[in-house]
């Protein structure tokens, strides 16, 4: 039998339909892969028993002719999505042991369509980070290796999901993207990932970091697999006031490979000083691929891009400061018992939150404080609107934008951790689209000189994920990226 862990979701669905194998067999293969690659620390909570029970039910449903869109497909769930009866931690000590009695809308949608849950993946604590090194449960290791053999970060915050997909532990995974937390890990791990338009997927049951920015999305090894997953996850949810009441298109049907006559914008402000030459070359290669597919490219200007990171690092911490105020040791999670109530609050939060979370809470609390609210938070919201206006103007001239995904390939664990500013710069290409609420997707398109994967990013108009998928699919087809992480190369071959 073919190595079942090397199949794409689309291939596995075809094999299940033809009865080449069962969901139980497919799930067992991935459970074995999960056990084999524990060293990557990509999971916080493994749920093999639940997975096998779900797989058995999927086989029964398929046999009765009642197969869902993702019937029998083993997926991983980022440990930011609440899962009924399964520990949900947000990778924080303050929520360790928390077991929800409800299911997030996104995961419920997936399970309704027959998806199988292998477990809950690791992340930066409360999704705050771009390296997946701030988790209370230890850092995730990227399955890719540099020439010097150093352990690399998988990117963050959704690094556990990205590493698990790249290592063939799961066929796809959920992620969340606040400022690049799907697209950057996808680039670092040599897979594809999409952040849809803000409001396309419900945030109900997703532990909040920054409510006006957080958006659920997908990871998979192909564009088609991401399209299948997003079609299942998306849709209006009356429980979420930010969920859009819009029909969900057939994203898979958009992958027709036809971009003839389309215009792709190339933002001149993304040619940042100090960008590695190999990333600039890959960007130029991407432009050539689009030309060969019949599209034309034009230079566009997004003049307020320079202010995007500063704007993001006022708005996101301010919203985090407000959202994380609910973790006080009273209702759920960690409690440090003290005689005085105020001492109990303070000690619980001091012990429960990690350093990066504390840093962002302090920044956000300062930005929201009396005398500084107008000077920082209100100004940041005004600049955010200018950034959105830049995109609106650009999209009057083009159908989508093409940029690099990240300013570097994956770096070694610990390499940039002594410099928070340098860590924040990892999101320089992804933050602007997040501030504007736009759909963005990273596509693996090549390797750097050390053999590590690099991604290109496609950004679309609001609610036009179909164009994002179409352009990304063309790049995927022409790039023919077939890289396999060194960690699993022997098993994959």
C-alpha positions in Angstrom: 0.0 0.0 0.0 1.1 3.6 -0.7 2.6 5.4 2.3 -0.7 6.9 3.4 1.0 9.9 5.2 2.3 11.1 1.8 -1.1 11.5 0.3 -2.7 14.9 -0.1 -6.2 15.4 1.2 -7.6 15.3 -2.3 -5.8 12.0 -3.0 -6.9 10.5 0.3 -10.5 11.4 -0.4 -10.3 9.7 -3.8 -8.6 6.6 -2.2 -11.3 6.4 0.5 -14.0 6.7 -2.1 -12.5 3.9 -4.2 -12.1 1.8 -1.0 -8.3 1.5 -1.5 -8.1 2.0 2.3 -10.3 2.9 5.2 -10.3 6.0 7.4 -9.2 3.8 10.3 -6.1 2.7 8.3 -5.4 6.3 7.2 -5.8 7.6 10.8 -3.6 4.8 12.2 -0.8 5.7 9.8 -0.9 9.3 11.0 -1.0 8.3 14.7 2.1 6.3 14.1 3.8 9.3 12.4 2.7 11.4 15.4 4.5 8.9 17.8 7.5 8.8 15.6 8.0 12.6 15.5 7.3 13.5 19.2 10.7 15.2 19.2 9.2 18.0 17.1 6.9 18.8 20.1 4.3 19.9 17.6 1.4 18.7 19.8 0.3 19.8 23.3 -2.4 17.2 23.6 -2.6 14.0 21.4 -6.1 12.4 21.0 -5.5 9.1 19.2 -8.5 7.4 20.9 -10.8 10.2 19.7 -9.3 10.0 16.3 -9.9 6.3 15.9 -13.4 6.6 17.2 -14.1 9.4 14.7 -12.4 7.4 11.9 -14.6 4.3 12.6 -17.7 6.5 12.4 -16.5 8.0 9.1 -16.0 4.6 7.6 -19.6 3.7 8.6 -20.9 7.0 7.1 -19.1 6.5 3.9 -20.4 2.9 3.6 -23.9 4.2 4.0 -23.4 6.8 1.2 -23.4 9.7 3.5 -19.8 11.0 3.2 -19.0 14.6 4.1 -16.6 17.0 2.4 -13.7 15.9 4.5 -15.0 12.4 5.6 -12.3 10.4 7.3 -9.4 12.9 6.9 -7.0 13.2 9.9 -6.4 16.8 10.8 -4.7 18.7 13.7 -6.3 21.5 15.6 -4.4 24.5 16.9 -4.7 24.6 20.6 -6.4 28.0 20.5 -9.7 26.4 19.3 -11.9 25.2 22.1 -12.7 21.5 21.8 -15.5 19.9 23.8 -14.0 17.5 26.4 -10.4 18.0 25.3 -7.9 20.2 27.1 -7.5 23.7 25.5 -4.6 25.7 26.8 -3.6 28.5 24.3 -0.1 27.1 25.2 -0.3 29.0 28.5 0.3 27.8 32.1 -2.7 29.9 33.1 -5.1 27.6 31.1 -3.3 24.3 31.7 -5.9 21.7 32.5 -8.8 23.8 31.2 -11.4 21.5 29.5 -14.2 23.3 27.6 -17.7 21.9 27.6 -18.4 23.4 24.1 -17.0 23.2 20.6 -15.7 26.1 18.5 -17.7 26.8 15.4 -14.8 26.1 13.1 -14.0 22.7 14.6 -17.7 21.8 14.7 -17.9 22.6 11.0 -15.0 20.4 10.3 -16.3 17.5 12.4 -19.8 17.9 10.7 -18.0 17.3 7.4 -16.3 14.1 8.7 -12.8 15.4 9.7 -10.8 13.3 12.3 -8.9 15.1 15.1 -5.4 13.7 15.9 -4.8 16.3 18.6 -4.2 19.9 19.6 -1.1 21.6 18.2 1.5 23.7 20.0 1.7 27.5 19.5 3.2 30.7 20.8 1.5 31.4 24.1 -1.9 33.1 23.4 -0.7 33.3 19.8 1.8 36.0 20.7 5.0 35.4 18.8 6.5 34.6 15.4 8.8 31.7 16.3 6.7 29.2 18.5 9.3 29.5 21.3 7.0 31.3 23.8 4.8 28.2 24.6 4.6 27.1 28.2 4.9 23.5 26.8 8.3 24.1 25.1 9.2 25.2 21.6 8.3 23.4 18.4 11.1 22.2 16.1 10.8 22.8 12.4 11.2 19.4 10.5 13.5 21.2 8.0 17.2 21.4 8.9 19.9 23.9 7.9 23.2 22.7 6.6 24.8 23.1 10.0 22.2 20.9 11.6 20.8 23.5 13.9 17.2 23.1 15.1 15.1 25.8 13.5 11.9 27.6 14.5 8.8 26.6 12.5 7.5 30.2 12.7 4.6 31.4 14.8 2.3 31.5 16.3 0.8 28.5 14.5 4.1 26.7 14.4 2.9 23.4 15.8 0.2 23.2 13.0 2.7 24.1 10.3 5.4 21.6 11.5 2.8 18.8 11.9 1.6 19.3 8.3 5.2 19.5 6.9 6.3 16.4 8.8 3.3 14.4 7.4 1.9 13.9 10.9 -1.5 15.2 9.7 -3.0 16.0 6.3 -4.0 19.5 7.2 -4.4 21.7 10.2 -6.2 24.7 11.5 -4.4 27.9 12.4 -5.1 31.5 13.4 -3.6 34.6 11.8 -3.4 37.9 13.7 -0.4 39.5 12.0 1.0 36.6 9.9 0.7 33.6 12.2 -0.5 31.3 9.3 1.4 32.7 6.4 4.9 33.0 8.0 4.9 29.5 9.5 3.7 28.1 6.2 6.7 29.8 4.5 9.2 28.6 7.1 7.9 25.0 6.8 7.5 24.7 3.1 3.8 24.3 2.9 0.8 26.5 1.9 -1.5 28.4 4.3 -4.3 30.9 3.9 -5.7 33.6 6.1 -9.1 34.4 4.7 -10.9 37.7 4.8 -11.7 38.9 8.4 -15.2 37.6 9.1 -15.1 34.6 6.7 -14.6 32.1 9.5 -16.3 32.4 12.9 -14.2 33.3 15.9 -16.6 31.8 18.3 -14.8 29.4 20.6 -11.4 30.6 19.5 -9.4 32.0 22.4 -8.9 35.7 21.7 -5.6 37.6 21.3 -6.6 40.7 19.3 -10.3 40.5 18.4 -10.3 42.9 15.4 -7.4 41.0 13.8 -7.7 37.3 14.7 -8.9 35.1 11.9 -9.0 31.3 11.6 -7.4 29.7 8.5 -5.8 26.6 7.2 -2.6 24.8 6.5 -2.0 22.0 4.0 0.6 20.7 1.6 -1.3 21.9 -1.6 -3.5 24.8 -2.6 -6.4 22.4 -3.4 -6.3 20.9 0.1 -6.5 24.4 1.7 -9.5 25.1 -0.5 -11.2 22.0 0.7 -10.6 22.8 4.3 -11.6 26.5 4.1 -14.9 25.5 2.3 -15.7 23.3 5.3 -14.6 25.9 8.0 -16.1 29.0 6.6 -19.6 30.4 6.9 -21.9 32.7 8.8 -22.2 32.1 12.5 -24.9 34.0 14.5 -22.9 33.5 17.7 -20.1 35.7 16.3 -21.0 39.3 15.6 -18.0 39.7 13.4 -18.9 36.7 11.2 -20.1 37.8 7.8 -23.4 36.7 6.4 -22.0 35.8 3.0 -22.3 32.7 0.9 -19.2 30.4 0.9 -17.9 30.0 -2.7 -16.6 26.7 -4.1 -12.9 27.5 -3.6 -11.8 24.3 -5.3 -13.7 25.3 -8.5 -11.6 28.5 -8.5 -8.5 26.4 -9.2 -8.9 26.5 -13.0 -5.3 27.8 -13.6 -6.7 30.6 -15.7 -5.2 34.1 -14.9 -4.9 35.3 -18.5 -5.7 39.0 -18.7 -5.5 39.4 -14.9 -3.4 42.2 -13.5 -1.2 41.5 -10.5 0.1 44.4 -8.4 3.7 44.5 -7.1 3.9 46.9 -4.1 7.1 49.0 -4.4 7.2 49.6 -0.6 7.7 45.8 0.0 11.2 46.1 -1.5 12.6 46.8 1.9 16.2 47.8 2.7 18.3 44.8 3.6 16.0 42.2 2.1 18.1 39.1 1.2 19.0 38.9 -2.4 17.6 35.3 -2.7 14.1 36.5 -1.6 14.2 39.4 -4.1 15.2 36.9 -6.8 12.4 34.5 -5.9 9.9 37.5 -6.0 11.2 38.3 -9.6 10.8 34.6 -10.5 7.2 34.7 -9.2 6.5 37.7 -11.4 7.9 35.8 -14.4 5.7 32.8 -13.7 2.7 35.1 -13.7 3.7 36.6 -17.0 4.1 33.1 -18.5 0.6 32.3 -17.4 -0.8 35.2 -19.3 -1.1 37.8 -16.5 0.4 41.2 -16.5 2.0 42.9 -13.5 2.1 46.6 -12.6 3.9 48.4 -9.8 1.5 49.8 -7.2 2.1 51.9 -4.2 1.0 51.3 -0.6 2.5 54.4 0.9 1.6 53.8 4.6 3.2 50.3 4.7 6.1 51.9 6.6 3.8 52.5 9.5 2.1 49.1 9.6 4.3 47.3 12.2 4.2 50.2 14.6 0.4 50.4 14.1 0.0 46.7 14.7 2.1 46.7 17.8 -0.1 49.3 19.4 -3.5 47.9 18.4 -2.8 44.2 18.9 -1.3 44.6 22.5 -4.1 47.0 23.4 -6.7 44.4 22.5 -4.7 41.7 24.2 -4.6 43.7 27.4 -8.4 43.9 27.3 -9.0 40.3 26.3 -6.5 38.7 28.8 -8.0 40.6 31.8 -10.5 37.7 32.1 -7.7 35.4 33.3 -7.8 36.2 37.0 -7.9 32.8 38.8 -11.6 33.1 39.7 -13.6 31.1 37.1 -11.2 28.7 35.3 -7.5 27.9 34.8 -4.7 28.5 37.2 -5.3 29.9 40.7 -2.5 30.9 43.1 -4.2 31.0 46.5 -3.5 34.1 48.6 -5.3 35.6 51.6 -5.9 38.9 49.9 -8.0 39.0 46.7 -5.8 41.5 44.9 -2.7 39.4 45.8 -4.4 36.3 44.3 -5.1 38.2 41.1 -1.5 39.4 40.8 0.2 36.2 41.8 -2.0 34.1 39.5 -1.2 36.3 36.5 2.5 36.6 37.4 2.8 32.8 37.5 0.4 32.0 34.8 1.6 34.3 32.0 4.9 34.0 30.2 7.3 36.9 29.5 6.1 37.7 26.0 2.5 37.8 27.1 3.4 40.0 30.0 5.3 42.3 27.7 2.4 42.8 25.4 -0.1 43.2 28.2 2.1 46.0 29.6 2.4 47.7 26.2 -1.3 47.5 25.6 -2.3 48.7 29.1 0.0 51.7 28.6 -1.5 52.5 25.2 -5.0 52.4 26.7 -4.2 54.3 29.8 -5.5 57.8 30.6 -3.5 60.5 28.8 -2.1 58.0 26.2 -5.2 56.5 24.7 -5.6 59.4 22.2 -1.9 59.7 21.6 -1.4 56.1 20.7 -4.5 53.9 20.3 -6.7 56.4 18.5 -3.8 57.5 16.2 -3.0 53.9 15.4 -6.6 53.3 14.4 -6.5 56.3 12.1 -3.3 55.0 10.5 -4.9 51.6 10.1 -7.7 53.2 8.0 -5.0 54.8 5.8 -3.4 51.4 5.3 -6.8 50.0 4.2 -7.3 52.9 1.9 -3.9 52.2 0.3 -5.1 48.6 -0.5 -8.5 49.9 -1.8 -6.7 52.2 -4.2 -4.3 49.5 -5.4 -7.1 47.1 -6.1 -8.7 49.7 -8.4 -5.8 48.9 -10.7 -5.2 45.2 -10.1 -6.8 41.9 -9.2 -4.4 40.6 -6.6 -1.0 41.5 -5.1 2.2 39.4 -5.1 4.9 39.9 -2.3 7.4 37.8 -0.4 5.8 36.1 2.7 8.7 36.6 5.1 12.0 38.5 5.1 14.0 35.4 5.7 13.9 31.6 5.8 13.5 29.8 9.1 16.1 30.8 11.7 17.7 28.8 14.5 15.9 28.4 17.8 17.3 31.2 20.1 18.9 33.1 17.3 16.8 36.3 17.6 15.2 35.9 21.0 17.3 38.5 22.8 15.9 41.2 20.5 12.1 41.5 20.5 12.1 44.2 17.8 14.0 41.9 15.4 11.4 39.1 16.2 8.5 41.5 15.5 10.1 42.4 12.1 9.4 38.8 10.9 5.8 40.0 10.2 6.8 43.0 8.1 5.2 41.6 4.9 2.1 40.0 6.5 0.9 42.6 9.0 -0.4 45.2 6.5 -3.0 42.7 5.0 -4.0 41.7 8.6 -4.6 45.4 9.5 -6.8 45.7 6.4 -8.6 42.4 7.0 -7.7 41.1 3.6 -7.2 37.5 2.5 -3.6 36.4 2.1 -1.9 33.1 1.2 1.6 31.8 1.3 2.8 29.4 -1.4 6.1 27.5 -1.2 8.0 28.6 -4.2 11.7 27.8 -3.8 14.7 27.3 -1.4 17.4 29.5 -0.1 21.1 28.8 -0.4 21.0 26.6 2.7 18.2 24.4 1.3 15.4 26.0 3.4 12.0 26.8 1.9 10.8 30.3 1.0 7.3 31.4 0.3 5.5 33.9 -1.9 2.4 35.7 -0.7 -0.7 36.4 -2.7 -3.1 39.1 -1.2 -6.6 39.6 -2.6 -9.5 41.9 -2.3 -11.9 41.5 0.6 -14.1 38.3 0.1 -12.1 37.4 -3.0 -10.4 34.2 -1.8 -11.2 32.7 -5.1 -8.7 35.0 -6.9 -6.2 34.3 -4.2 -6.6 30.6 -4.7 -6.5 31.0 -8.5 -3.2 32.9 -8.5 -1.6 30.8 -5.8 -2.6 27.7 -7.7 -0.8 29.0 -10.8 2.4 29.7 -8.8 2.2 26.3 -7.2 1.9 24.6 -10.6 4.8 26.5 -12.1 7.1 26.4 -9.0 6.7 22.6 -8.7 8.0 22.8 -5.1 8.6 19.1 -4.1 10.8 19.7 -1.1 10.6 17.2 1.7 12.0 18.1 5.2 15.2 16.4 6.0 13.8 15.1 9.3 11.4 12.8 7.4 13.2 12.4 4.1 14.0 8.7 4.6 10.4 7.8 5.7 8.9 9.8 2.8 11.1 8.2 0.2 
